[in-house]
Amino acid sequence: VLVYTIEDNGIGRKKAAELNAVNRLSHNSYGLQMSSERIQLFNEKNENTVVFTDLFDDQGAAAGTRVEIYLYV
């Protein structure tokens, strides 16, 4: 198994979604929709897996996101 791990230290997916809901009145991101669909197809057609994990600090505040891509070779 080959595992790619990507981490960021941003505000987290939940807070980002909240801010986007307020700041975007009617914009629908085709890129995000397309990426989500490709990840779903990737997971369904292969044994490979993409896993998203929200990260939190010791006080429970959002501390970023981890994406793990498991490639079974």
N, CA, C and O atoms as CSV, one atom per row, in Angstrom:
chain,resi,resn,atom,element,x,y,z
A,1,VAL,N,N,0.856,-1.180,0.000
A,1,VAL,CA,C,0.000,0.000,0.000
A,1,VAL,C,C,0.893,1.231,0.000
A,1,VAL,O,O,1.826,1.332,0.796
A,2,LEU,N,N,0.608,2.147,-0.880
A,2,LEU,CA,C,1.294,3.432,-0.923
A,2,LEU,C,C,0.318,4.476,-0.393
A,2,LEU,O,O,-0.802,4.587,-0.890
A,3,VAL,N,N,0.738,5.242,0.616
A,3,VAL,CA,C,-0.152,6.230,1.235
A,3,VAL,C,C,0.430,7.623,1.053
A,3,VAL,O,O,1.563,7.895,1.449
A,4,TYR,N,N,-0.358,8.494,0.451
A,4,TYR,CA,C,-0.022,9.915,0.362
A,4,TYR,C,C,-0.818,10.633,1.441
A,4,TYR,O,O,-2.032,10.456,1.541
A,5,THR,N,N,-0.139,11.444,2.248
A,5,THR,CA,C,-0.824,12.208,3.288
A,5,THR,C,C,-0.557,13.691,3.058
A,5,THR,O,O,0.588,14.121,2.917
A,6,ILE,N,N,-1.636,14.457,3.024
A,6,ILE,CA,C,-1.553,15.902,2.832
A,6,ILE,C,C,-2.272,16.546,4.011
A,6,ILE,O,O,-3.422,16.212,4.294
A,7,GLU,N,N,-1.600,17.470,4.700
A,7,GLU,CA,C,-2.224,18.180,5.823
A,7,GLU,C,C,-2.109,19.677,5.611
A,7,GLU,O,O,-1.103,20.173,5.103
A,8,ASP,N,N,-3.142,20.380,6.003
A,8,ASP,CA,C,-3.062,21.841,6.044
A,8,ASP,C,C,-3.453,22.311,7.429
A,8,ASP,O,O,-4.064,21.564,8.194
A,9,ASN,N,N,-3.108,23.532,7.754
A,9,ASN,CA,C,-3.417,24.070,9.082
A,9,ASN,C,C,-4.423,25.206,8.980
A,9,ASN,O,O,-4.348,26.188,9.718
A,10,GLY,N,N,-5.364,25.059,8.057
A,10,GLY,CA,C,-6.371,26.098,7.843
A,10,GLY,C,C,-7.470,26.079,8.891
A,10,GLY,O,O,-7.305,25.545,9.988
A,11,ILE,N,N,-8.586,26.671,8.528
A,11,ILE,CA,C,-9.703,26.818,9.464
A,11,ILE,C,C,-10.580,25.579,9.543
A,11,ILE,O,O,-11.477,25.513,10.383
A,12,GLY,N,N,-10.339,24.599,8.685
A,12,GLY,CA,C,-11.122,23.369,8.702
A,12,GLY,C,C,-12.280,23.425,7.731
A,12,GLY,O,O,-12.729,24.503,7.341
A,13,ARG,N,N,-12.763,22.252,7.343
A,13,ARG,CA,C,-13.831,22.164,6.336
A,13,ARG,C,C,-15.162,22.703,6.843
A,13,ARG,O,O,-15.893,23.343,6.087
A,14,LYS,N,N,-15.489,22.458,8.106
A,14,LYS,CA,C,-16.777,22.916,8.641
A,14,LYS,C,C,-16.847,24.443,8.664
A,14,LYS,O,O,-17.832,25.024,8.208
A,15,LYS,N,N,-15.806,25.097,9.193
A,15,LYS,CA,C,-15.788,26.562,9.262
A,15,LYS,C,C,-15.748,27.156,7.851
A,15,LYS,O,O,-16.411,28.159,7.585
A,16,ALA,N,N,-14.983,26.550,6.952
A,16,ALA,CA,C,-14.922,27.030,5.574
A,16,ALA,C,C,-16.301,26.955,4.919
A,16,ALA,O,O,-16.696,27.871,4.198
A,17,ALA,N,N,-17.034,25.862,5.169
A,17,ALA,CA,C,-18.384,25.725,4.613
A,17,ALA,C,C,-19.312,26.788,5.177
A,17,ALA,O,O,-20.133,27.343,4.446
A,18,GLU,N,N,-19.194,27.081,6.474
A,18,GLU,CA,C,-20.015,28.121,7.088
A,18,GLU,C,C,-19.727,29.476,6.456
A,18,GLU,O,O,-20.654,30.217,6.129
A,19,LEU,N,N,-18.455,29.803,6.282
A,19,LEU,CA,C,-18.089,31.085,5.677
A,19,LEU,C,C,-18.534,31.169,4.222
A,19,LEU,O,O,-18.994,32.218,3.772
A,20,ASN,N,N,-18.401,30.079,3.493
A,20,ASN,CA,C,-18.840,30.075,2.099
A,20,ASN,C,C,-20.344,30.238,1.983
A,20,ASN,O,O,-20.826,30.883,1.052
A,21,ALA,N,N,-21.088,29.666,2.912
A,21,ALA,CA,C,-22.547,29.798,2.883
A,21,ALA,C,C,-22.962,31.252,3.064
A,21,ALA,O,O,-23.948,31.697,2.476
A,22,VAL,N,N,-22.213,31.995,3.878
A,22,VAL,CA,C,-22.529,33.402,4.123
A,22,VAL,C,C,-22.040,34.284,2.975
A,22,VAL,O,O,-22.744,35.197,2.545
A,23,ASN,N,N,-20.832,34.008,2.481
A,23,ASN,CA,C,-20.204,34.872,1.486
A,23,ASN,C,C,-20.633,34.591,0.053
A,23,ASN,O,O,-20.580,35.486,-0.792
A,24,ARG,N,N,-21.050,33.388,-0.230
A,24,ARG,CA,C,-21.493,33.043,-1.584
A,24,ARG,C,C,-23.004,33.049,-1.613
A,24,ARG,O,O,-23.645,32.197,-0.997
A,25,LEU,N,N,-23.567,33.987,-2.311
A,25,LEU,CA,C,-25.020,34.058,-2.359
A,25,LEU,C,C,-25.610,32.978,-3.257
A,25,LEU,O,O,-26.497,32.242,-2.823
A,26,SER,N,N,-25.142,32.867,-4.493
A,26,SER,CA,C,-25.736,31.887,-5.387
A,26,SER,C,C,-24.705,31.182,-6.256
A,26,SER,O,O,-25.069,30.533,-7.236
A,27,HIS,N,N,-23.437,31.296,-5.918
A,27,HIS,CA,C,-22.391,30.678,-6.724
A,27,HIS,C,C,-22.273,29.197,-6.392
A,27,HIS,O,O,-22.138,28.821,-5.228
A,28,ASN,N,N,-22.323,28.355,-7.429
A,28,ASN,CA,C,-22.104,26.925,-7.261
A,28,ASN,C,C,-20.777,26.578,-7.929
A,28,ASN,O,O,-20.595,26.833,-9.120
A,29,SER,N,N,-19.869,26.009,-7.183
A,29,SER,CA,C,-18.552,25.681,-7.703
A,29,SER,C,C,-18.609,24.376,-8.476
A,29,SER,O,O,-18.791,23.308,-7.891
A,30,TYR,N,N,-18.453,24.462,-9.781
A,30,TYR,CA,C,-18.430,23.267,-10.610
A,30,TYR,C,C,-17.168,22.458,-10.333
A,30,TYR,O,O,-17.201,21.228,-10.370
A,31,GLY,N,N,-16.052,23.142,-10.054
A,31,GLY,CA,C,-14.790,22.462,-9.770
A,31,GLY,C,C,-14.885,21.572,-8.545
A,31,GLY,O,O,-14.397,20.442,-8.568
A,32,LEU,N,N,-15.506,22.057,-7.470
A,32,LEU,CA,C,-15.657,21.248,-6.258
A,32,LEU,C,C,-16.570,20.054,-6.500
A,32,LEU,O,O,-16.306,18.948,-6.029
A,33,GLN,N,N,-17.645,20.293,-7.240
A,33,GLN,CA,C,-18.567,19.205,-7.553
A,33,GLN,C,C,-17.859,18.138,-8.389
A,33,GLN,O,O,-18.001,16.943,-8.128
A,34,MET,N,N,-17.105,18.571,-9.384
A,34,MET,CA,C,-16.391,17.645,-10.246
A,34,MET,C,C,-15.336,16.858,-9.455
A,34,MET,O,O,-15.182,15.653,-9.655
A,35,SER,N,N,-14.615,17.537,-8.564
A,35,SER,CA,C,-13.611,16.859,-7.739
A,35,SER,C,C,-14.257,15.815,-6.839
A,35,SER,O,O,-13.741,14.705,-6.706
A,36,SER,N,N,-15.376,16.161,-6.226
A,36,SER,CA,C,-16.089,15.215,-5.362
A,36,SER,C,C,-16.540,13.993,-6.142
A,36,SER,O,O,-16.438,12.865,-5.659
A,37,GLU,N,N,-17.040,14.220,-7.349
A,37,GLU,CA,C,-17.497,13.102,-8.175
A,37,GLU,C,C,-16.326,12.216,-8.583
A,37,GLU,O,O,-16.458,10.992,-8.606
A,38,ARG,N,N,-15.187,12.813,-8.905
A,38,ARG,CA,C,-14.013,12.022,-9.289
A,38,ARG,C,C,-13.495,11.198,-8.120
A,38,ARG,O,O,-13.102,10.046,-8.304
A,39,ILE,N,N,-13.488,11.767,-6.929
A,39,ILE,CA,C,-13.049,11.019,-5.744
A,39,ILE,C,C,-13.988,9.850,-5.488
A,39,ILE,O,O,-13.542,8.749,-5.168
A,40,GLN,N,N,-15.286,10.087,-5.626
A,40,GLN,CA,C,-16.261,9.019,-5.422
A,40,GLN,C,C,-16.036,7.896,-6.436
A,40,GLN,O,O,-16.044,6.722,-6.069
A,41,LEU,N,N,-15.837,8.248,-7.705
A,41,LEU,CA,C,-15.573,7.237,-8.732
A,41,LEU,C,C,-14.264,6.495,-8.454
A,41,LEU,O,O,-14.184,5.278,-8.615
A,42,PHE,N,N,-13.249,7.237,-8.040
A,42,PHE,CA,C,-11.955,6.655,-7.697
A,42,PHE,C,C,-12.116,5.605,-6.607
A,42,PHE,O,O,-11.538,4.521,-6.691
A,43,ASN,N,N,-12.900,5.928,-5.588
A,43,ASN,CA,C,-13.127,5.004,-4.478
A,43,ASN,C,C,-13.948,3.788,-4.904
A,43,ASN,O,O,-13.711,2.682,-4.419
A,44,GLU,N,N,-14.906,3.984,-5.803
A,44,GLU,CA,C,-15.783,2.895,-6.212
A,44,GLU,C,C,-15.115,1.933,-7.186
A,44,GLU,O,O,-15.315,0.723,-7.089
A,45,LYS,N,N,-14.329,2.450,-8.119
A,45,LYS,CA,C,-13.776,1.625,-9.188
A,45,LYS,C,C,-12.498,0.893,-8.801
A,45,LYS,O,O,-12.113,-0.063,-9.474
A,46,ASN,N,N,-11.852,1.308,-7.766
A,46,ASN,CA,C,-10.585,0.717,-7.366
A,46,ASN,C,C,-10.653,0.302,-5.901
A,46,ASN,O,O,-11.603,0.616,-5.184
A,47,GLU,N,N,-9.632,-0.402,-5.490
A,47,GLU,CA,C,-9.500,-0.673,-4.068
A,47,GLU,C,C,-8.935,0.547,-3.364
A,47,GLU,O,O,-8.871,0.597,-2.135
A,48,ASN,N,N,-8.523,1.538,-4.160
A,48,ASN,CA,C,-7.929,2.747,-3.606
A,48,ASN,C,C,-8.965,3.540,-2.821
A,48,ASN,O,O,-10.169,3.421,-3.051
A,49,THR,N,N,-8.479,4.340,-1.904
A,49,THR,CA,C,-9.380,5.080,-1.031
A,49,THR,C,C,-8.828,6.477,-0.781
A,49,THR,O,O,-7.617,6.665,-0.663
A,50,VAL,N,N,-9.728,7.452,-0.701
A,50,VAL,CA,C,-9.383,8.811,-0.289
A,50,VAL,C,C,-10.156,9.098,0.991
A,50,VAL,O,O,-11.377,8.950,1.031
A,51,VAL,N,N,-9.434,9.514,2.049
A,51,VAL,CA,C,-10.053,9.756,3.347
A,51,VAL,C,C,-9.757,11.188,3.782
A,51,VAL,O,O,-8.602,11.615,3.786
A,52,PHE,N,N,-10.799,11.925,4.148
A,52,PHE,CA,C,-10.669,13.284,4.669
A,52,PHE,C,C,-10.873,13.244,6.180
A,52,PHE,O,O,-11.811,12.612,6.664
A,53,THR,N,N,-9.990,13.921,6.932
A,53,THR,CA,C,-10.100,13.978,8.383
A,53,THR,C,C,-9.963,15.428,8.831
A,53,THR,O,O,-8.990,16.103,8.492
A,54,ASP,N,N,-10.941,15.898,9.591
A,54,ASP,CA,C,-10.856,17.234,10.172
A,54,ASP,C,C,-9.936,17.171,11.385
A,54,ASP,O,O,-10.047,16.261,12.207
A,55,LEU,N,N,-9.031,18.133,11.498
A,55,LEU,CA,C,-8.073,18.178,12.602
A,55,LEU,C,C,-8.507,19.227,13.624
A,55,LEU,O,O,-9.060,20.264,13.259
A,56,PHE,N,N,-8.256,18.956,14.900
A,56,PHE,CA,C,-8.636,19.864,15.980
A,56,PHE,C,C,-7.469,20.016,16.947
A,56,PHE,O,O,-6.664,19.099,17.111
A,57,ASP,N,N,-7.383,21.191,17.591
A,57,ASP,CA,C,-6.327,21.399,18.587
A,57,ASP,C,C,-6.795,20.871,19.943
A,57,ASP,O,O,-7.877,20.292,20.046
A,58,ASP,N,N,-5.989,21.068,20.971
A,58,ASP,CA,C,-6.298,20.546,22.309
A,58,ASP,C,C,-7.565,21.139,22.907
A,58,ASP,O,O,-8.195,20.520,23.765
A,59,GLN,N,N,-7.946,22.341,22.459
A,59,GLN,CA,C,-9.155,22.988,22.971
A,59,GLN,C,C,-10.393,22.652,22.128
A,59,GLN,O,O,-11.495,23.112,22.426
A,60,GLY,N,N,-10.204,21.856,21.086
A,60,GLY,CA,C,-11.337,21.458,20.252
A,60,GLY,C,C,-11.606,22.391,19.090
A,60,GLY,O,O,-12.591,22.203,18.376
A,61,ALA,N,N,-10.761,23.396,18.873
A,61,ALA,CA,C,-10.938,24.321,17.756
A,61,ALA,C,C,-10.370,23.691,16.485
A,61,ALA,O,O,-9.408,22.923,16.533
A,62,ALA,N,N,-10.978,24.026,15.354
A,62,ALA,CA,C,-10.518,23.495,14.073
A,62,ALA,C,C,-9.059,23.865,13.851
A,62,ALA,O,O,-8.649,25.001,14.088
A,63,ALA,N,N,-8.275,22.883,13.389
A,63,ALA,CA,C,-6.840,23.100,13.185
A,63,ALA,C,C,-6.394,22.625,11.811
A,63,ALA,O,O,-5.199,22.421,11.594
A,64,GLY,N,N,-7.317,22.446,10.884
A,64,GLY,CA,C,-6.948,22.064,9.529
A,64,GLY,C,C,-7.616,20.790,9.065
A,64,GLY,O,O,-8.596,20.325,9.647
A,65,THR,N,N,-7.057,20.234,7.996
A,65,THR,CA,C,-7.613,19.041,7.367
A,65,THR,C,C,-6.481,18.117,6.943
A,65,THR,O,O,-5.420,18.572,6.518
A,66,ARG,N,N,-6.716,16.820,7.061
A,66,ARG,CA,C,-5.772,15.814,6.554
A,66,ARG,C,C,-6.485,15.030,5.460
A,66,ARG,O,O,-7.630,14.611,5.628
A,67,VAL,N,N,-5.792,14.836,4.334
A,67,VAL,CA,C,-6.297,14.001,3.248
A,67,VAL,C,C,-5.315,12.856,3.084
A,67,VAL,O,O,-4.114,13.073,2.922
A,68,GLU,N,N,-5.830,11.637,3.128
A,68,GLU,CA,C,-5.001,10.458,2.944
A,68,GLU,C,C,-5.477,9.718,1.716
A,68,GLU,O,O,-6.666,9.429,1.576
A,69,ILE,N,N,-4.544,9.409,0.821
A,69,ILE,CA,C,-4.847,8.674,-0.407
A,69,ILE,C,C,-4.124,7.332,-0.315
A,69,ILE,O,O,-2.895,7.280,-0.263
A,70,TYR,N,N,-4.889,6.265,-0.296
A,70,TYR,CA,C,-4.346,4.912,-0.193
A,70,TYR,C,C,-4.389,4.274,-1.568
A,70,TYR,O,O,-5.463,4.079,-2.138
A,71,LEU,N,N,-3.209,3.945,-2.104
A,71,LEU,CA,C,-3.104,3.292,-3.402
A,71,LEU,C,C,-2.613,1.870,-3.182
A,71,LEU,O,O,-1.513,1.658,-2.673
A,72,TYR,N,N,-3.416,0.919,-3.558
A,72,TYR,CA,C,-3.057,-0.493,-3.411
A,72,TYR,C,C,-2.383,-0.946,-4.693
A,72,TYR,O,O,-3.017,-1.069,-5.741
A,73,VAL,N,N,-1.084,-1.191,-4.587
A,73,VAL,CA,C,-0.290,-1.555,-5.776
A,73,VAL,C,C,0.108,-3.004,-5.761
A,73,VAL,O,O,0.776,-3.470,-6.684
